Amino acid sequence: MSVAQAAGTVTVVKLGTHIGARIEGVRLGGDLDADTVATLRAALNEHKVIFFRDQHHLTEDGQYEFAELLGSPTTPHPTVTSAGVKSLAIDSHRGRANSWHTDVTFVDRVPKASILRAVTLPSYGGSTTWA
């Protein structure tokens, strides 16, 4: 996909030279059609990091259902205690979001992707860097 290419109502907008694209025209959840999922997979493969804005409707269950469309989700993290089995809450007030880390790249089945859903963001700062 190039700088901006539409597939149906989905638009992929390239954000950087080597990494990153914004996806427009998608309401995330577990009910996406096969063509949309194929477009998202292709965008992820090409751009490595994809962003979806204004997904305020998305719940933990909806995020998990979306993840299932992309493959078989792994446990949130095998060495960090989590309140749930579907996701790992990261809360900067408890210091868990303030360090460089990898997302379970040390297991025998390395995940092909990590999904981050921001629920509450600060008005300034709070950046996440993907590499």
Disulfide bonds with the S-S distance in Angstrom:
none
